[in-house]
Each structure stands twice: as C-alpha cells, then as structure tokens.
Amino acid sequence: MTGTGDFELTMDELRAIARFVTASAWEVLPVFEEAVPGDPRPRAAVEAALEFIDGAKRSKLQRVTSLDAHRAAKEAGTESARLAARSCGDAASAAYLHPIAQATQVGHILRAAASAARIGELAEGGDPSVGDMLIEQARLRATPVVIDVLRRYPAAPTAKHRVGRLMSTLDSALREPITR
C-alpha cells in the first residue's frame, strides 16, 4: 500500500495507471522529437516510467525526469510539441499519483490521453472527429484496474480548453457502468 490519503493505492495499481498514461505518451513522443530534435528530456521521462512499470521502485528518477519533461513542454514552440512533452512528463509522474479524493488528480490519469487526442486533431487541421476517435481508443485501452482507480476520484473538472474537454469526455465514458 502507498501513502496516506483518502484511500490506498497499491504499487500494482500505480503501475497500471503508469502503463495507461505511458501508452499515450509513447504515441506522441515522436511529435516532440521531430519538433525539438536533440532534446532528450521527454524520452527520458517515458523511459523512467517504463522502468517503474517493469517493476523498479519509485524513485527520484521518475520525479526528476517528469519535471524535466514539463520544462521541455514550456520551452516547446508548438502546441503539439508542448502537449507531447507534457504527456511524457505525466507518464513519469504517474508513479506518484496521490491517493487524495481531488478532481485535479484525474488529470494525472487522463491528461496524456486527452493531449494525444488533441495532437491528433491538430495533425488533421483541427478536426474534432479525430480527437473523439482517439478518446474512444483510449477508453478501450483502459483496463479494469485503471477504471477502478479513476472511480475513486471525483469527476474531472469541466474546462473551457479543448484538452480539458477531451479529458472530461474520457472521464465520463470510463465512469459509465459497463453493460454487456
């Protein structure tokens, strides 16, 4: 078990969350690397996330690489590159998801998928149907463990910006009861 908070999160649950977030980050990492060749920070964050997913202990490595990737995002020159680098930072920081019932924590679970969807939209001239399709793919990729952890948190806050709206859409879809 980890941390004190409103509920507990196991290392296996944190690894499942990190795996979900890292899948989105991995998809968009090339967007950053093409826009900012030679900046290793987002890749280092994804690699740190993968080490944790593969069984390594949480460490300073995930924290430092996450912060570095978020700094790279602030320095990137395009929206797509910023979103890609931030997604990579989110992958590394997923190892430290807080077990506190605050809606802001939902972003640590879903923002990378929403950012990847926005990057897809931008690549297609801003086509929202592309984002909707990518959100659906993320929904299908979410494991029962990811959904269970997500449901421990309040719903994602409503946002005015597109990434926030995509995140809210994914959040709502994952909270719907499963019907078969």
Residue, then its C-alpha position, 0 to 999 in steps of 0.5 A: m500500500t502507498g501513502t496516506g490519503d483518502f484511500e490506498l493505492t497499491m504499487d500494482e495499481l500505480r503501475a497500471i495507471a503508469r502503463f495507461v498514461t505511458a501508452s499515450a505518451w509513447e504515441v506522441l513522443p515522436v511529435f516532440e522529437e521531430a519538433v525539438p530534435g536533440d532534446p532528450r528530456p521527454r524520452a527520458a521521462v517515458e523511459a523512467a516510467l517504463e522502468f517503474i512499470d517493469g517493476a523498479k521502485r519509485s524513485k527520484l528518477q521518475r520525479v526528476t525526469s517528469l519535471d524535466a519533461h514539463r520544462a521541455a513542454k514550456e520551452a516547446g514552440t508548438e502546441s503539439a510539441r508542448l502537449a507531447a512533452r507534457s504527456c511524457g512528463d505525466a507518464a513519469s509522474a504517474a508513479y506518484l499519483h496521490p491517493i487524495a479524493q481531488a478532481t485535479q488528480v484525474g488529470h494525472i490519469l487522463r491528461a496524456a490521453a486527452s493531449a494525444a487526442r488533441i495532437g491528433e486533431l491538430a495533425e488533421g487541421g483541427d478536426p474534432s472527429v479525430g480527437d473523439m476517435l482517439i478518446e474512444q481508443a483510449r477508453l478501450r485501452a483502459t483496463p479494469v484496474v485503471i477504471d477502478v482507480l479513476r472511480r475513486y476520484p471525483a469527476a474531472p473538472t469541466a474546462k473551457h480548453r479543448v484538452g480539458r474537454l477531451m479529458s472530461t469526455l474520457d472521464s465520463a465514458l470510463r465512469e459509465p457502468i459497463t453493460r454487456 
